[in-house]
Amino acid sequence: MSPRQQQLAYVLSLIAVGGSILLGIWRDWMYERRSVEQPSIRPPPVGTVGATRPPTDVRVGDFILLDGKYQRIQDMRSAGTSAKRILHFAGRTPLIMREARTTYRPIEHR
């Protein structure tokens, strides 16, 4: 075997070994990433429809997801301008709504 062929064989063996090492690392990373549990979002209250609404479109009776629980809006006040609302809930401190959020509104039957 010539020196050139020896060099080529050595490079190919490094590539083969390095490739299998990289493949093993990638496979471990892939399975490790899949084993991480995704935080589960609770399903919305039954009989509601979700939509992103600005503070001006929120109503008493809508639900908002806060701290992992759906809270029903019990009362609502204006916070100086129509672009802000103070939302009151049962058993929770009020929330100042300054921007659009996903709310869940009960389906209206006609």
Secondary structure, DSSP 4 states (H G I P E B T S, - for coil): --HHHHHHHHHHHHHHHHHHHHHHHHHHHHHHHHHSPPPPPPPPPTTEEEEEE-GGG--TT-EEEETTEEEEEEEEEE-SSTT-EEEEETTEEEEEE-S-EEEEEEPPP-
